[in-house]
Amino acid sequence: MCTVVIDVADAGSSRLLAVRDEDPERAWDHIGAWWPSDYPGVVGIRDRRAGGAWLAVNPAEHRLAVLLNRADVLDLPDAASRGSLALESVMGRSPAGIPRMHGFNLLEATPDAARVISWDGIALRETPIDPGVHMIAHDDLDDPGTPRIAAWLPRFRATDSDAWVTLLAETAELPAEDDRAIIRDNRPHGYPTQSLLFCTATVSDAGVEVHDEALPRPGRWKAE
């Protein structure tokens, strides 16, 4: 149930804010070059258990990708890990065909364009992201049926991207289990995941800048 806010400029450059939800018991590593043999030069947020990435950046190619889980209709006990998707994406290899994976939204950004590739177990779809501010979580881009998007997309659109982290702090005034919350505790909804960190990034012809920051406690903006 991760969340991404992205601002796509008319020229195609993008700024984004991404919040990662995951099981706190699942170890992860801050941004680093964790895949020197298979993905030389690529940096990202690594999931230690599966070895994949939630967010990945190819600095040489000015590519960024973020993986968000999505509900699907498949029962796949032997499904392949989705952790390779962001890594493959920033190498220029986007998913195609019929992935033997559970559902996902893969956000891809380059200096020229941004898009979301979605897989729900039935169809693999591509949604180009038009200029402007948009949000995506576990369903479609700007989905008004997603409470946090309905609640906060107008505010993000009205706020300069330089102040998005301040607005994110404001969203955290909601209880973390509230359906409208972006800093989340999904345990009351039947999932072990909680918000663990957020990233800010800029993708442009000048390159990709990305910064990550862990929350002081899972599902909480403040330490207390």
N, C-alpha and C positions, 0 to 999 in steps of 0.2 A: 504493500500500500504506500509506496514512495510517492513523492510529489515533485514535479518540476514546473517552474515558471520560466518562460523564455520570451525575450523581446527580440524580434527579428527586424532589422532595419531594412529600409528600401533597397539598399545595396547588397543585402544578404548577410551582413555580419550580425552576430547574435550575442546577447548577454543572457545569462541564465542563473537561476538559483535552484538547487536540487537538494531535497531532503531524503535521506535514506532511512527506511524502516527495515529492521531485521531482528532476528532473535538475538538478544544480548549475549546468549551463550555461544553464539557462532563468532569465532574470532575473525578479526579483519586487520588490515594494515593501512595506514595513511598513504597518501599519494607517493608513489615511488616507481622505479624501473624494476618491477618484480619478475619480468619475463624476458630476460636478455637473449635467450636462445631462440624461443619461438616467436617473440614479438620484439625484435631489437629496436630500441629507441622509444618504445611505448611506455607511458607512465599511467598509473591509475590507482584506484582504491581496490585492494585485493581481498578477496574472500579466501581465507587460509584453508578452509575445509575442502573446497572444490578446486581452488587454485585459479579461479576466474576473476572477473572484474565486474563491479557494479558500474563504475564510471571509468572510461579510458580515454586517453589523449595520445594522438600521434603528432608530436610537435613539428616534425619535418614536413608532414602533409597538411598541417593545419586542420586536423579532423578531431572531433570529439563525439563520443557516444555515451548515452546513459541507458541503463536497463531498468525497466519497471515491470514487475509481475502483473499479470492480467488473468482474470477468471477465464476458464476454458470449459469445454464440454467433453474432454477426453479423460478416460481412466488409463493412465500410462504408468504402471508400476516400474517400468524399465526406461522411463523417459531420460533422454540425455540432459546433462546439466545445461542451463542457460548461460552459465558464466563465461562461455567463449564468445557470446554474441557481440558484446561491446568491443572486445579485442579484435575480432575478425572485422568488425565494421570499420574501425579506424585504420585497418590495413587495406580498405577498399573492397572488402568482401562482405556485402550485406546478405542477410538470409534470403533464401529463394526456395521454390518448390514447396514441399510439405515437410516442415520441421518436425522431427520426432521429439518434441519438447512440449512442456506445459505452456500455457498462454503467456504472452509478453507484449509489451510496448517498448520498442527500441527507438529512442530519439537520437537522430544523427544530425550533426551540425558541421558545416564547412563555411568558409567565407562567402560562398556563392549562394547557399541555400540551407534550409533546415527541413526535416521531414520526420514523420513517425511511421515506422513499420510495425504493424500489429498482427498478431497471430492469436486466434481464439480457438484453435483446434479444428476449425472448418475452413477458414480462408485466411490467406496472407494478404494484407492490404497495405497500401502506401497512402499516407495523407500528407501532402505538401503543407508546410506551415507558411501562411501568408504573412506579409509584414504586419507588425503589431505585437501586442502582448497576449500570450496564451498560457493555458495551464493544462497539464495532463497528470493523471494518476493511474488508477487501475482499469479505466474504461477509455472512452474515446476522447480525442482532443476537445477541450472546452465543453465537456459533457455537462449540461445543466442538471442532469440527474445525480451527479456526484456532489454531495453537500458542501465539501470544502471548496470546490470550484464555484458553485453557485454563491457561496458566502463571500469569497475573497477575490475572485477574478476582477470584479469592478474596481476594487481597491488597488490591486496591483496595476491595473491599467491607468489609474489616476495618480500613481506614485512613480517618481523617477527611479530608475533601476539602481541608482546609487544609494537609495534609501530602502531598498527591499529587505535588507537584514533587519532594519528597525521595524518594518512592518511585520516581518516574520515574528519578531519578539512580541508584537501586539497580538498576533494570532494565538500565541502561546498563553494568553490570558484565559482562553477557553479551557475547560477540563480536557485532559489529553484523550479521554475516551469519547468525547463529543464527536459526532459524525462530521461536524464542520471543522474540526481541529486539523492543523497541518503538522504540528509537533504532536505525535500520536502515541497512545497506548492502545494497541489493538486486542489485548487479552480479553476484555469484556465481550468482544465480538467473535471470540473463538479462535484467535490467532496469537501466537507467542511473540509477534513482532512489536517493536517499539522504535520510535525515532532515535537514532544513534548519532547522526552527524549531518552537517549540511555543507554544500560546496557552492562557491560562486565562480563563474567562469565567463571569459570573453573570447569569442572566436572571430578573427578578422584576418585580413591580408597580412597584418603585422605578426600574426602568430596566435597561439592559444595561451591564455593566462588562466590558471585555475588554482584555487585555494580551498582547503578543507578545514573544518573545525568540528571536533567532537563535542557533543553536548555533555554537560557536567554529570548528568544522570540520564539513563535511558528514559525517553518519553518526557523529559523535563528540560525547560529552557534554563532554569536556575538551579543552583546546587541544593538549596534548602528544600 
